[in-house]
Amino acid sequence: MKVHAIILAAGQGTRMKSALPKVLHRVGGTPMLGHVLAAARAAEVSACHVVLGHGAVQVQEWLQGVAGESVDMVLQEQQLGTAHAVQQALPLVQDNALVLILYGDVPLVSADTIRKLAAAAKDGMAVVTAEVPDPSGYGRMVRDAKGRLTGIVEEKDATPQQRAITEINTGLMAAQARRLKRWLSHVKNNNAKGEYYLTDVVALAVKDGIEVQSVAAAGIGEVEGINDRAQLARAERRLQQAQVEQLLRDGLHLADPARFDLRGELRFGRDVFVDVGCVLEGKVELGDNVSIGPYCVLRDVKLEAGTRVDAHSVLDSAEVGRDCRIGPFARLRPGAQLADQVHIGNFVEIKKSTLGEGTKANHLAYIGDATVGARVNIGAGVITCNYDGVNKHATIIGDDAFIGTDSQLVAPLIVGRGAYIAAGSTIAKDAPEDALTVCRAREQKSFPGWKKPAKKR
């Protein structure tokens, strides 16, 4: 039997107090809807159908922009309740398929729970429930004397006795499409909110003689819906804690697991150390014996074995070779490619440039749109002047060149192999190989008695 997931993502999320659609708010660097889709894929769901509503254009654009994301999108033009939302997607599902109802604002649901839900439904129906000490705000699971589920009552419609029930409805359910379509056609909106509740199908299933199975959630954190910023922050911490525990088991050395954030994917070798306050985003790959100092940000980077990144450095879309030294306070911008044993020191910025083996830029330099050879020494205050106000231009520096302190290299420019640029030079013409090139201002002079210009009235 094919399994289809219908993911409800039409809610406005007014309590988020944001122009961004609720399901696009991020947990661990990924929109909440992205987490749900990933869990469904991991559970080997055959197809996903996302029901859009508020902010539909933004959500649709995000879905279309996600590489490899193939989902059906349907629009709920009027938000008339969860049952009505599911009805918008059901025409896309064959009658003999099993339907899973998931939620775009329940980001931490696991693939394991989704698989258990599908298995429990079989030819009938199954729901995911959770036991909580404080059930306020949730629908309550109503059972008969034998413990069988007979229905779900929303809090606003519950009696005082029903409100005392601590087993809550998570909203996640599964049923055969043919039966779900029939049950939904009988759902009424005669309730406190005047909406068509999906939960009403449980009582309809029981009326048809279907025994509704329940699957216990691993914990409330897995099935908690996100409705405001406090809940969003709580989900972030839960995700980070779960990720950290797995990373530690896999052998990553974290100075303080409570002060580390992973917002993407991390692959790492043996004896990798990450100090406090670091944030890793996107796809990060760290080789053996890599060391990351405190308060660094790494985004979509690859660091080969033995490389060390010192405190407060920012690396973005860069590739770094073996045994390099970066920082403190260094910045590698997109397109930076460092060969082995390169040193990038404090307040050095590298952008869209390649640096050869053993090259050093130890302090206060900007290298942009450049190809730098091996064993080049770049002094303090050196700048590649790559932008003329309209276009970017390239600088090429040959192997073993020496660029003296406070020099400006005005691109397009070629500095030859073994060239020596004297400190304080502004080089606007190609510098030949194995030669000293000097370009400074005229001889220093002083003018006694000089007076600054007076301001005219």
C-alpha positions as CSV (number, residue, x, y, z in Angstrom):
1,M,0.0,0.0,0.0
2,K,1.3,3.4,-0.9
3,V,1.6,6.0,1.8
4,H,0.8,9.6,1.2
5,A,1.5,12.5,3.6
6,I,-0.7,15.5,3.7
7,I,1.1,18.3,5.5
8,L,-1.0,21.1,6.8
9,A,0.8,24.5,6.3
10,A,-1.9,27.0,5.8
11,G,-2.0,28.7,9.2
12,Q,-1.3,32.3,9.7
13,G,0.6,32.1,12.9
14,T,-0.5,35.5,14.3
15,R,1.2,34.8,17.6
16,M,4.6,34.8,15.9
17,K,4.0,38.5,15.2
18,S,5.9,38.2,11.9
19,A,5.4,38.8,8.2
20,L,7.1,35.5,7.5
21,P,4.7,32.5,7.2
22,K,4.9,30.4,10.3
23,V,6.1,27.2,8.7
24,L,9.1,29.1,7.2
25,H,10.5,30.1,10.6
26,R,13.7,28.2,11.2
27,V,14.7,25.6,13.7
28,G,18.3,24.6,13.5
29,G,18.8,26.7,10.3
30,T,16.0,24.9,8.4
31,P,12.4,26.1,8.0
32,M,10.0,24.1,10.1
33,L,8.3,22.7,7.0
34,G,11.6,21.4,5.8
35,H,12.1,19.3,8.9
36,V,8.7,17.7,8.4
37,L,9.4,17.0,4.8
38,A,12.7,15.5,5.7
39,A,11.1,13.2,8.3
40,A,8.5,12.1,5.8
41,R,11.2,11.2,3.2
42,A,13.2,9.3,5.9
43,A,10.1,7.3,6.7
44,E,9.8,6.4,3.0
45,V,6.5,8.1,2.3
46,S,5.5,7.7,-1.4
47,A,4.3,11.3,-1.9
48,C,3.9,14.6,0.0
49,H,1.0,17.0,-0.5
50,V,1.4,20.4,1.2
51,V,-1.7,22.5,1.9
52,L,-0.9,26.2,1.7
53,G,-2.9,29.2,2.9
54,H,-1.5,32.3,4.5
55,G,1.7,33.3,2.8
56,A,1.2,30.7,0.1
57,V,3.4,32.5,-2.4
58,Q,6.4,32.6,-0.1
59,V,6.0,29.0,1.0
60,Q,5.6,27.9,-2.6
61,E,8.7,29.9,-3.7
62,W,10.7,28.2,-0.9
63,L,9.4,24.7,-1.9
64,Q,10.3,25.3,-5.5
65,G,13.8,26.6,-4.6
66,V,14.7,23.6,-2.4
67,A,16.9,21.3,-4.6
68,G,15.4,18.0,-5.2
69,E,12.2,18.8,-3.4
70,S,9.2,17.3,-5.2
71,V,5.9,17.9,-3.5
72,D,2.3,18.6,-4.6
73,M,1.0,22.0,-3.4
74,V,-2.7,22.8,-3.0
75,L,-4.3,26.0,-1.8
76,Q,-6.8,26.3,1.0
77,E,-8.3,29.7,0.0
78,Q,-10.5,29.9,3.1
79,Q,-9.2,28.7,6.5
80,L,-12.3,26.7,7.6
81,G,-10.5,24.2,9.9
82,T,-8.2,21.2,9.7
83,A,-10.8,18.9,8.2
84,H,-11.4,21.4,5.4
85,A,-7.7,21.7,4.8
86,V,-7.2,17.9,4.4
87,Q,-10.1,17.8,1.9
88,Q,-8.2,20.2,-0.4
89,A,-5.4,17.6,-0.9
90,L,-7.4,14.3,-0.8
91,P,-8.4,14.4,-4.5
92,L,-4.7,13.9,-5.3
93,V,-4.6,10.6,-3.3
94,Q,-5.8,7.3,-4.6
95,D,-8.6,5.6,-2.6
96,N,-6.5,2.6,-1.7
97,A,-3.6,4.6,-0.3
98,L,-2.8,5.2,3.3
99,V,-3.0,8.9,4.3
100,L,-0.7,10.4,7.0
101,I,-1.7,13.8,8.4
102,L,1.3,15.8,9.4
103,Y,1.8,19.5,10.3
104,G,4.2,22.0,9.0
105,D,4.5,23.7,12.4
106,V,5.5,20.5,14.2
107,P,9.1,20.3,13.2
108,L,10.6,17.7,15.5
109,V,8.4,14.8,14.6
110,S,10.7,11.8,13.9
111,A,10.7,9.4,11.0
112,D,10.4,6.6,13.5
113,T,7.1,7.9,14.9
114,I,5.8,8.4,11.3
115,R,6.7,4.8,10.5
116,K,4.9,3.5,13.7
117,L,1.9,5.6,12.9
118,A,1.6,4.1,9.4
119,A,2.1,0.6,10.7
120,A,-0.6,1.0,13.4
121,A,-3.2,2.3,10.9
122,K,-3.1,-0.8,8.6
123,D,-6.7,-1.0,7.3
124,G,-8.2,1.1,10.1
125,M,-7.1,4.3,11.8
126,A,-4.3,5.4,14.1
127,V,-3.5,8.6,16.0
128,V,-0.4,9.8,17.9
129,T,-1.0,10.8,21.5
130,A,1.1,12.1,24.4
131,E,0.8,12.1,28.2
132,V,1.5,15.6,29.7
133,P,1.3,17.0,33.2
134,D,-0.5,20.1,31.9
135,P,-2.8,19.5,29.0
136,S,-4.0,23.1,28.7
137,G,-4.6,24.1,25.1
138,Y,-4.7,20.6,23.7
139,G,-7.6,18.3,22.6
140,R,-8.2,15.4,25.0
141,M,-8.3,11.8,24.1
142,V,-11.6,10.2,25.2
143,R,-11.6,6.5,26.0
144,D,-14.3,4.0,27.2
145,A,-14.2,1.8,30.2
146,K,-12.1,-0.7,28.3
147,G,-9.5,1.9,27.3
148,R,-10.5,2.1,23.7
149,L,-10.5,5.4,22.0
150,T,-14.0,6.8,21.3
151,G,-13.2,10.3,20.2
152,I,-11.3,13.6,20.7
153,V,-12.7,16.6,22.3
154,E,-11.2,20.1,21.8
155,E,-10.6,22.0,25.0
156,K,-13.1,24.7,24.3
157,D,-15.8,22.1,23.9
158,A,-14.7,19.8,26.8
159,T,-16.5,19.3,30.0
160,P,-14.6,19.8,33.3
161,Q,-14.2,16.0,33.6
162,Q,-12.8,15.8,30.1
163,R,-10.4,18.7,30.7
164,A,-8.9,16.7,33.6
165,I,-7.7,14.1,31.0
166,T,-3.9,14.3,30.6
167,E,-3.6,12.2,27.4
168,I,-3.6,14.8,24.6
169,N,-4.2,14.8,20.9
170,T,-1.1,15.7,18.8
171,G,-3.0,16.0,15.6
172,L,-1.0,13.3,13.8
173,M,-3.2,10.6,12.4
174,A,-3.4,8.0,9.6
175,A,-6.3,6.3,7.8
176,Q,-7.1,4.8,4.5
177,A,-7.9,7.5,1.9
178,R,-11.3,6.0,0.9
179,R,-12.6,5.9,4.4
180,L,-11.1,9.3,5.3
181,K,-12.9,10.9,2.3
182,R,-16.2,9.5,3.5
183,W,-15.7,10.5,7.1
184,L,-14.7,14.1,6.2
185,S,-17.8,14.5,4.2
186,H,-19.8,14.0,7.4
187,V,-17.8,16.4,9.6
188,K,-19.9,19.4,10.9
189,N,-18.8,22.8,12.2
190,N,-21.2,23.0,15.1
191,N,-18.6,23.8,17.7
192,A,-17.3,26.7,19.7
193,K,-15.0,27.9,16.9
194,G,-17.3,27.2,14.0
195,E,-14.6,25.2,12.2
196,Y,-14.5,21.8,10.6
197,Y,-12.3,19.7,13.0
198,L,-10.3,16.9,11.7
199,T,-10.5,15.3,15.1
200,D,-14.2,14.6,14.6
201,V,-13.2,11.7,12.2
202,V,-12.1,9.6,15.2
203,A,-15.7,9.4,16.5
204,L,-17.0,8.7,13.0
205,A,-14.5,5.9,12.7
206,V,-15.6,4.4,16.0
207,K,-19.2,4.7,14.8
208,D,-18.3,2.6,11.7
209,G,-16.9,-0.1,14.0
210,I,-13.2,0.8,13.3
211,E,-10.9,0.4,16.3
212,V,-8.7,3.4,16.5
213,Q,-5.1,2.6,17.5
214,S,-2.9,5.0,19.4
215,V,0.8,5.5,19.1
216,A,2.6,7.1,22.0
217,A,5.0,10.0,21.1
218,A,8.5,9.7,22.3
219,G,7.9,12.9,24.3
220,I,6.0,16.2,24.1
221,G,8.9,17.9,22.5
222,E,8.5,15.7,19.4
223,V,4.9,16.7,18.8
224,E,4.7,20.2,20.2
225,G,3.3,22.7,17.7
226,I,5.0,26.0,17.3
227,N,2.7,29.0,17.7
228,D,4.9,31.7,19.2
229,R,8.6,32.7,19.6
230,A,8.9,31.1,23.0
231,Q,7.9,27.7,21.6
232,L,10.2,28.3,18.6
233,A,13.1,28.9,21.0
234,R,12.2,25.8,23.0
235,A,12.2,23.7,19.8
236,E,15.6,25.1,18.8
237,R,17.1,24.0,22.2
238,R,15.5,20.6,21.9
239,L,16.9,20.1,18.4
240,Q,20.4,21.3,19.4
241,Q,20.5,19.1,22.4
242,A,19.5,16.0,20.4
243,Q,22.1,16.9,17.7
244,V,24.9,17.5,20.3
245,E,24.2,14.2,22.0
246,Q,24.6,12.4,18.7
247,L,27.8,14.3,17.8
248,L,29.4,13.5,21.1
249,R,28.6,9.8,20.6
250,D,30.1,10.0,17.2
251,G,33.4,11.3,18.7
252,L,33.3,15.1,18.3
253,H,35.0,17.0,21.2
254,L,33.0,19.9,22.3
255,A,34.3,22.2,25.0
256,D,30.8,22.9,26.2
257,P,27.9,21.1,24.5
258,A,25.4,23.8,25.8
259,R,27.3,26.5,23.9
260,F,27.4,25.0,20.4
261,D,24.9,25.3,17.5
262,L,24.6,23.2,14.4
263,R,22.3,24.6,11.7
264,G,22.9,22.2,9.0
265,E,25.1,19.1,8.4
266,L,28.5,18.3,9.9
267,R,30.9,15.7,8.8
268,F,34.1,15.3,10.8
269,G,37.2,13.1,11.3
270,R,39.1,11.9,14.3
271,D,40.1,14.2,17.2
272,V,38.2,17.3,16.1
273,F,37.8,20.0,18.7
274,V,35.3,22.8,18.8
275,D,35.5,25.5,21.5
276,V,32.6,27.4,23.0
277,G,30.2,29.7,21.2
278,C,30.7,28.3,17.7
279,V,27.9,28.2,15.1
280,L,28.1,25.8,12.1
281,E,25.7,26.4,9.2
282,G,25.0,24.6,6.0
283,K,27.4,21.8,5.0
284,V,30.6,21.7,7.0
285,E,33.3,19.2,6.7
286,L,36.2,19.0,9.2
287,G,39.2,16.7,8.7
288,D,41.2,14.9,11.3
289,N,42.7,17.0,14.1
290,V,41.0,20.2,13.1
291,S,40.6,22.7,15.9
292,I,38.0,25.5,16.0
293,G,38.6,28.3,18.5
294,P,35.8,30.1,20.5
295,Y,33.1,32.2,18.9
296,C,33.7,31.2,15.3
297,V,31.1,30.9,12.5
298,L,31.6,28.3,9.8
299,R,29.2,28.2,6.9
300,D,29.5,25.8,4.0
301,V,33.2,25.2,4.5
302,K,35.6,22.3,4.1
303,L,38.8,22.2,6.3
304,E,41.4,19.6,5.7
305,A,43.3,17.7,8.4
306,G,45.4,19.6,11.0
307,T,44.0,23.1,10.2
308,R,43.4,25.4,13.1
309,V,40.8,28.3,13.2
310,D,41.4,30.7,16.0
311,A,38.8,32.8,17.9
312,H,36.2,35.1,16.4
313,S,36.8,34.0,12.8
314,V,34.1,33.9,10.1
315,L,34.5,31.4,7.2
316,D,31.8,31.3,4.5
317,S,31.8,29.1,1.4
318,A,35.5,28.4,1.6
319,E,37.8,25.5,1.1
320,V,41.0,25.2,3.3
321,G,43.9,22.8,2.9
322,R,45.9,20.9,5.4
323,D,47.7,22.4,8.4
324,C,46.5,25.9,7.8
325,R,46.3,28.6,10.5
326,I,43.4,31.1,10.3
327,G,42.6,33.9,12.7
328,P,41.9,35.2,15.2
329,F,39.5,37.7,13.7
330,A,39.9,36.5,10.1
331,R,37.3,36.4,7.4
332,L,37.1,34.0,4.5
333,R,34.4,35.0,2.1
334,P,32.8,32.9,-0.7
335,G,35.3,31.6,-3.2
336,A,38.3,31.6,-0.9
337,Q,40.5,28.6,-1.6
338,L,43.6,28.0,0.5
339,A,46.2,25.4,-0.2
340,D,48.2,23.6,2.5
341,Q,50.0,25.4,5.2
342,V,48.6,28.8,4.4
343,H,48.5,31.4,7.3
344,I,45.7,33.9,7.4
345,G,46.1,36.2,10.5
346,N,44.0,38.7,12.4
347,F,41.9,41.1,10.5
348,V,42.7,39.6,7.1
349,E,39.9,39.2,4.6
350,I,40.0,36.8,1.6
351,K,37.4,36.9,-1.1
352,K,37.1,34.9,-4.3
353,S,40.8,34.2,-4.3
354,T,43.2,31.2,-4.4
355,L,46.3,31.2,-2.2
356,G,49.1,28.7,-2.9
357,E,50.9,26.5,-0.5
358,G,52.8,28.2,2.3
359,T,51.6,31.7,1.6
360,K,51.1,34.0,4.5
361,A,49.0,37.1,5.1
362,N,49.3,37.5,8.9
363,H,47.6,40.8,9.6
364,L,45.4,43.6,8.3
365,A,45.1,42.7,4.6
366,Y,42.4,42.4,1.9
367,I,42.8,39.9,-0.9
368,G,40.0,39.9,-3.5
369,D,39.6,38.4,-6.9
370,A,43.2,37.2,-6.8
371,T,45.3,34.2,-7.7
372,V,48.3,34.1,-5.3
373,G,51.1,31.6,-5.8
374,A,53.1,29.6,-3.3
375,R,55.3,30.9,-0.5
376,V,54.1,34.5,-1.0
377,N,54.5,37.0,1.9
378,I,51.7,39.6,2.1
379,G,52.5,42.3,4.6
380,A,50.3,44.3,6.9
381,G,47.9,46.7,5.2
382,V,48.2,45.2,1.7
383,I,45.1,45.7,-0.4
384,T,44.2,44.3,-3.9
385,C,42.2,47.2,-5.4
386,N,39.9,44.9,-7.4
387,Y,36.9,47.2,-8.0
388,D,36.9,50.2,-10.3
389,G,33.3,51.3,-9.4
390,V,31.7,49.2,-12.1
391,N,33.7,45.9,-12.7
392,K,35.9,43.6,-10.7
393,H,39.4,42.9,-11.9
394,A,41.9,40.2,-11.2
395,T,45.3,40.3,-9.5
396,I,47.9,37.6,-10.2
397,I,50.9,37.1,-7.8
398,G,53.6,34.7,-8.7
399,D,55.3,32.2,-6.4
400,D,57.8,33.5,-3.8
401,A,56.8,37.1,-4.3
402,F,57.1,39.6,-1.4
403,I,54.4,42.3,-1.0
404,G,55.6,44.9,1.4
405,T,53.6,46.6,4.2
406,D,50.9,49.1,3.2
407,S,51.1,48.4,-0.5
408,Q,48.1,48.7,-2.9
409,L,47.9,46.5,-5.9
410,V,45.7,48.1,-8.5
411,A,44.0,45.5,-10.7
412,P,44.2,44.2,-13.4
413,L,47.7,43.4,-12.4
414,I,50.4,40.8,-12.6
415,V,53.2,40.6,-10.0
416,G,55.8,38.3,-11.3
417,R,57.5,35.3,-9.7
418,G,60.0,36.3,-7.0
419,A,59.0,40.0,-7.3
420,Y,59.7,42.3,-4.3
421,I,57.2,45.1,-3.8
422,A,58.7,47.8,-1.5
423,A,56.6,48.9,1.5
424,G,54.2,51.8,0.9
425,S,54.0,51.3,-2.9
426,T,51.0,51.8,-5.1
427,I,51.5,49.3,-8.0
428,A,49.3,50.0,-11.1
429,K,51.6,48.4,-13.7
430,D,52.8,44.8,-13.9
431,A,55.8,44.1,-11.7
432,P,58.5,42.0,-13.3
433,E,59.9,38.7,-11.9
434,D,62.9,38.7,-9.5
435,A,63.0,42.5,-9.3
436,L,62.4,45.2,-6.7
437,T,59.5,47.5,-7.6
438,V,59.1,50.8,-5.8
439,C,56.3,53.3,-6.4
440,R,56.0,56.0,-3.7
441,A,55.0,59.6,-3.4
442,R,57.5,62.4,-4.0
443,E,60.2,63.2,-1.5
444,Q,58.9,64.3,1.9
445,K,58.9,68.1,2.4
446,S,57.8,70.5,5.1
447,F,56.6,74.0,4.6
448,P,57.2,76.4,7.6
449,G,54.6,79.1,8.2
450,W,51.9,77.3,6.2
451,K,48.4,78.2,7.2
452,K,45.3,76.1,6.7
453,P,42.7,77.8,4.5
454,A,40.2,80.0,6.2
455,K,36.5,79.3,6.0
456,K,34.8,81.9,3.8
457,R,31.7,83.6,5.2
